[in-house]
Amino acid sequence: MIENNDFAPENTIISSKNVDVFYGDKQALFDINLNVAENSVTALIGPSGCGKSTLLRCFNRMNDVIPICRVDGSITLGGQDIHAPNVDVVSLRQKVGMVFQKPNPFPKSIYDNIAYGPRIHGMTASKAELDEIVEESLKRAGLWNEVMDRLDKPGTGLSGGQQQRLCIARAIAVKPKVILMDEPCSALDPIATATVEELIDELRERFTIIIVTHSMQQAARVSMHTAFFHLGNLVEHGATSDIFTAPKDERTQNYITGRIG
């Protein structure tokens, strides 16, 4: 049995120790020890129902909104316990943004989708500063040239791929440290998927990205590190090249070769 905490990058930004997650009486995650490197892309892979999205939602306490969910163990962001009594969840979610599986722009204009977060967090003192954040965020998401002349139009009027990039722009507008992505390309066509993957590669220079993906090919393309989950356990975690070419655990090998999944 491989210890699932044997991979510890020097520049760890998120660390989970002995994390168990329960939905009522059902345990979804078992003793998860995972260290996530800063300014890198970490992919969480594994069969459906293995717990990878559950763990992702632990990192910004999205599981708090599920009444029957209980999280035990320790999770730290930059060395600070995210469950400490003095932690403000709104502030935590500013630092740890999230992009969901299905694009979910607000029923507002393109401009207001991006401006929403900076406004509620009081990040700007003037309209000019807000304009600058909106433009910069859309540029970073590779969307500015496509929407610059229709910022007052609804975000819901964009194509699926554009909507997902709008959601990424919305996430980065509040200057997070970490961006969580839960299968961000599963609802997109191959061309839109390639665009988002290129964007992920550019964003990792400024942000730490943790991506849940059902596509091993995508994990191999976009990530530096990969963690493989099976039946609620973290089986193996390491450099993506090692996980895909020389896995240490037979279950990882079986998943990658299609024997389980």
C-alpha positions as CSV (number, residue, x, y, z in Angstrom):
1,M,0.0,0.0,0.0
2,I,1.5,3.3,-1.1
3,E,1.3,6.1,1.5
4,N,-0.8,8.9,-0.1
5,N,1.1,11.7,1.6
6,D,4.6,10.8,0.3
7,F,4.6,13.7,-2.3
8,A,5.2,17.0,-0.6
9,P,6.3,19.9,-2.9
10,E,8.4,22.5,-1.3
11,N,6.1,25.4,-2.3
12,T,2.9,23.9,-0.9
13,I,0.0,26.4,-0.7
14,I,-2.9,24.0,0.2
15,S,-2.4,21.0,2.5
16,S,-5.0,18.5,3.7
17,K,-4.2,16.2,6.6
18,N,-6.2,13.2,7.6
19,V,-9.3,14.6,5.9
20,D,-12.5,12.5,6.2
21,V,-15.8,13.6,4.6
22,F,-19.2,12.2,5.5
23,Y,-22.6,12.8,3.9
24,G,-24.9,11.7,6.8
25,D,-23.8,8.2,7.7
26,K,-22.0,7.6,4.4
27,Q,-18.2,8.3,4.3
28,A,-17.1,9.8,1.0
29,L,-13.4,10.5,1.7
30,F,-11.0,8.5,3.8
31,D,-7.9,10.0,5.5
32,I,-6.8,12.3,2.6
33,N,-3.3,13.7,2.9
34,L,-2.6,16.0,-0.1
35,N,-0.2,18.8,-0.6
36,V,-0.8,21.2,-3.6
37,A,2.1,23.1,-5.1
38,E,1.8,26.9,-5.6
39,N,1.6,28.3,-9.2
40,S,1.1,24.9,-10.7
41,V,-1.8,22.9,-12.1
42,T,-2.8,19.8,-10.0
43,A,-5.2,17.4,-11.6
44,L,-7.5,15.2,-9.6
45,I,-8.5,12.0,-11.5
46,G,-10.4,8.8,-10.9
47,P,-13.7,7.0,-11.6
48,S,-17.0,8.8,-11.1
49,G,-18.0,8.9,-7.5
50,C,-14.4,8.5,-6.2
51,G,-14.5,11.7,-4.2
52,K,-12.4,14.1,-6.3
53,S,-15.1,16.8,-6.6
54,T,-16.0,16.3,-2.9
55,L,-12.3,17.1,-2.0
56,L,-12.3,20.1,-4.4
57,R,-15.3,21.6,-2.6
58,C,-13.5,21.2,0.8
59,F,-10.9,23.7,-0.3
60,N,-13.2,26.7,-0.3
61,R,-15.8,25.2,2.1
62,M,-18.5,24.8,-0.5
63,N,-19.5,21.7,1.4
64,D,-20.7,24.0,4.2
65,V,-23.9,24.6,2.3
66,I,-24.8,20.9,2.4
67,P,-26.5,20.3,5.8
68,I,-25.6,16.6,6.1
69,C,-22.0,17.1,5.1
70,R,-19.3,16.8,7.8
71,V,-15.5,17.4,7.2
72,D,-13.0,16.1,9.7
73,G,-9.2,16.7,9.7
74,S,-7.2,19.7,8.8
75,I,-7.0,21.8,5.6
76,T,-4.6,24.8,5.5
77,L,-4.2,27.6,2.9
78,G,-0.9,29.3,3.1
79,G,-0.3,27.6,6.5
80,Q,-3.6,28.9,8.0
81,D,-6.4,26.5,9.0
82,I,-9.4,27.3,6.8
83,H,-11.8,25.9,9.5
84,A,-10.4,28.2,12.3
85,P,-13.2,30.1,14.2
86,N,-11.8,33.5,12.9
87,V,-11.9,32.5,9.2
88,D,-14.5,34.5,7.2
89,V,-15.9,32.1,4.6
90,V,-16.6,35.0,2.1
91,S,-13.0,36.1,2.4
92,L,-11.8,32.5,2.0
93,R,-13.9,32.1,-1.2
94,Q,-12.3,35.3,-2.5
95,K,-8.9,33.7,-2.1
96,V,-10.1,30.3,-3.5
97,G,-12.3,30.8,-6.5
98,M,-14.3,28.2,-8.3
99,V,-15.3,27.4,-11.9
100,F,-18.0,24.8,-12.2
101,Q,-18.7,22.1,-14.7
102,K,-21.5,23.9,-16.5
103,P,-20.9,27.6,-17.3
104,N,-23.0,29.6,-14.9
105,P,-22.8,33.3,-15.8
106,F,-25.0,35.6,-13.7
107,P,-28.2,36.9,-15.5
108,K,-26.4,40.3,-15.8
109,S,-24.3,42.1,-18.4
110,I,-20.8,40.8,-19.3
111,Y,-19.4,43.9,-17.5
112,D,-21.5,43.2,-14.3
113,N,-20.5,39.5,-14.3
114,I,-16.9,40.6,-13.8
115,A,-17.6,43.6,-11.6
116,Y,-19.8,41.8,-9.2
117,G,-17.0,40.3,-7.0
118,P,-14.8,43.4,-6.8
119,R,-17.8,45.4,-5.9
120,I,-19.0,43.2,-3.0
121,H,-15.4,42.9,-1.7
122,G,-14.9,46.6,-1.8
123,M,-11.8,46.3,-4.0
124,T,-12.2,49.5,-6.0
125,A,-12.7,53.2,-5.1
126,S,-13.8,54.4,-8.5
127,K,-15.5,53.5,-11.7
128,A,-12.1,53.8,-13.5
129,E,-10.5,51.2,-11.2
130,L,-13.5,48.9,-11.8
131,D,-13.2,49.3,-15.5
132,E,-9.5,48.4,-15.3
133,I,-10.2,45.2,-13.4
134,V,-13.0,44.2,-15.8
135,E,-10.7,44.8,-18.8
136,E,-7.7,43.1,-17.2
137,S,-9.7,40.0,-16.2
138,L,-11.3,39.6,-19.6
139,K,-7.9,39.9,-21.2
140,R,-6.4,37.3,-18.9
141,A,-9.3,35.0,-19.8
142,G,-8.7,35.6,-23.5
143,L,-12.1,37.1,-24.0
144,W,-11.5,40.8,-24.2
145,N,-11.2,41.1,-28.0
146,E,-14.4,39.1,-28.5
147,V,-16.6,41.1,-26.1
148,M,-15.0,44.6,-25.7
149,D,-17.7,46.2,-27.9
150,R,-20.7,44.5,-26.1
151,L,-19.9,44.7,-22.4
152,D,-23.5,45.8,-21.7
153,K,-24.9,42.7,-23.4
154,P,-26.0,39.6,-21.3
155,G,-23.3,37.1,-20.4
156,T,-25.9,34.4,-21.0
157,G,-25.9,35.4,-24.7
158,L,-22.3,34.1,-25.3
159,S,-21.4,30.7,-26.7
160,G,-20.7,27.9,-24.2
161,G,-17.0,28.2,-24.5
162,Q,-17.2,32.0,-24.1
163,Q,-19.4,31.6,-21.1
164,Q,-16.9,29.4,-19.4
165,R,-14.1,31.9,-20.1
166,L,-16.4,34.6,-18.7
167,C,-16.8,32.5,-15.5
168,I,-13.0,32.1,-15.3
169,A,-12.6,35.9,-15.8
170,R,-15.2,36.4,-13.0
171,A,-13.1,34.1,-10.7
172,I,-9.8,35.9,-11.3
173,A,-11.3,39.4,-11.0
174,V,-11.1,39.2,-7.2
175,K,-7.4,38.2,-7.4
176,P,-7.6,34.8,-5.8
177,K,-4.6,32.7,-4.8
178,V,-6.2,29.4,-6.0
179,I,-8.7,28.6,-8.7
180,L,-10.7,25.4,-8.4
181,M,-12.1,23.9,-11.6
182,D,-14.6,21.1,-11.5
183,E,-14.6,19.4,-15.0
184,P,-14.6,22.9,-16.6
185,C,-14.5,21.5,-20.2
186,S,-17.0,18.6,-19.9
187,A,-19.9,20.7,-21.4
188,L,-17.7,22.2,-24.2
189,D,-16.8,21.2,-27.7
190,P,-13.2,20.2,-28.7
191,I,-12.3,23.7,-30.0
192,A,-13.6,25.5,-26.9
193,T,-11.9,22.8,-24.7
194,A,-8.6,23.5,-26.4
195,T,-9.0,27.3,-25.8
196,V,-9.7,26.7,-22.1
197,E,-6.7,24.4,-21.8
198,E,-4.4,27.0,-23.3
199,L,-5.9,29.5,-20.9
200,I,-5.2,27.2,-17.9
201,D,-1.5,26.9,-19.0
202,E,-1.2,30.8,-19.1
203,L,-3.0,31.3,-15.8
204,R,-0.8,29.0,-13.8
205,E,2.0,31.6,-13.9
206,R,-0.2,33.8,-11.6
207,F,-2.6,31.3,-9.9
208,T,-2.6,27.9,-8.4
209,I,-5.1,25.7,-10.3
210,I,-6.7,22.5,-9.1
211,I,-8.7,20.8,-11.8
212,V,-11.0,17.8,-11.5
213,T,-11.2,16.1,-14.8
214,H,-12.7,12.8,-16.2
215,S,-10.3,13.0,-19.1
216,M,-6.9,11.5,-18.5
217,Q,-5.7,13.0,-21.7
218,Q,-6.6,16.5,-20.4
219,A,-4.9,15.8,-17.1
220,A,-1.7,14.8,-19.0
221,R,-1.9,17.9,-21.2
222,V,-2.5,20.6,-18.6
223,S,-1.2,19.5,-15.2
224,M,2.2,19.3,-13.5
225,H,1.0,17.1,-10.7
226,T,-1.7,14.4,-10.7
227,A,-3.6,12.8,-7.8
228,F,-5.5,9.5,-8.4
229,F,-8.6,8.7,-6.3
230,H,-10.4,5.4,-6.0
231,L,-13.4,4.6,-3.8
232,G,-12.8,7.7,-1.6
233,N,-9.1,7.1,-1.1
234,L,-6.2,9.0,-2.4
235,V,-4.2,6.2,-4.0
236,E,-1.3,8.1,-5.5
237,H,0.0,11.6,-6.0
238,G,3.1,12.8,-7.9
239,A,4.5,14.4,-11.0
240,T,2.0,13.9,-13.8
241,S,4.7,12.3,-16.0
242,D,5.4,9.7,-13.3
243,I,1.7,8.9,-12.6
244,F,1.1,8.2,-16.3
245,T,4.3,6.5,-17.2
246,A,5.5,4.8,-14.0
247,P,2.6,4.6,-11.4
248,K,3.6,3.0,-8.1
249,D,0.2,1.5,-7.3
250,E,-1.5,-1.3,-9.3
251,R,-4.9,0.5,-9.0
252,T,-3.4,3.6,-10.7
253,Q,-2.0,1.4,-13.5
254,N,-5.4,-0.4,-13.9
255,Y,-7.2,3.0,-14.2
256,I,-4.8,4.5,-16.7
257,T,-4.9,1.4,-18.9
258,G,-8.7,1.2,-18.7
259,R,-9.1,-1.9,-16.6
260,I,-11.0,0.0,-13.9
261,G,-13.1,3.2,-14.3
